[in-house]
Amino acid sequence: MSEKQLRRSLAVLPMSTVIALTDLTARQIRYYETQELVHPKRNDGNRRRYSLNDVDRLLEIKDGLASGMDFATMRKLTAKKEAVAEKKKVSDTHARRVLEAEMQQLAGMRPAHPSLRQHL
């Protein structure tokens, strides 16, 4: 994950800032949370904190509802986007593990995989 993506996923924005950015009411934002369309983090004082990704999602929800979509459709679209993001995250993690193992092998810290030794 790039630094830009990491920064966009940091939950640092309070509700008041999100209200100003999205032109939604606090009640609407909390309702979207109960509908499992957005998942804000909580700070030590149990106050909601939103990321820039959450703000983007809220704007997408607002646009979708304005165009006539219902909550069931919005949930399906949100779940599909989350599944794609999770799949990318898993493959990112797998790629990092493979690269780490190869680097350790090249540095002599780990023996070659048995299938590779047959070809040497």
SULKA-V196133 format. One record per backbone hydrogen bond with DSSP energy under -0.5 kcal/mol. CO is the residue of the C=O (numbers start at 0). NH is the residue of the N-H. If there is no record, write none. Layout:
BEGIN
co: <CO:CO>
nh: <NH:NH>
END
This chain:
BEGIN
co: <1:2:3:4:6:7:7:9:12:13:13:14:15:16:17:18:24:25:26:27:28:29:30:31:31:32:40:42:46:48:49:49:50:51:52:53:54:55:56:57:58:59:60:61:62:63:64:69:70:71:72:73:74:75:76:77:78:79:80:81:82:83:84:85:86:87:88:89:90:91:92:93:94:95:96:97:98:99:100:101:102:103:103:104:112:112:113:114:115:115:116>
nh: <5:6:7:8:9:51:52:11:49:16:17:18:19:20:21:22:28:29:30:31:32:33:34:36:37:35:48:45:42:40:11:12:54:55:56:57:58:59:60:61:62:63:64:65:66:68:67:73:74:75:76:77:78:79:80:81:82:83:84:85:86:87:88:89:90:91:92:93:94:95:96:97:98:99:100:101:102:103:104:105:106:108:109:107:115:116:117:118:118:119:119>
END
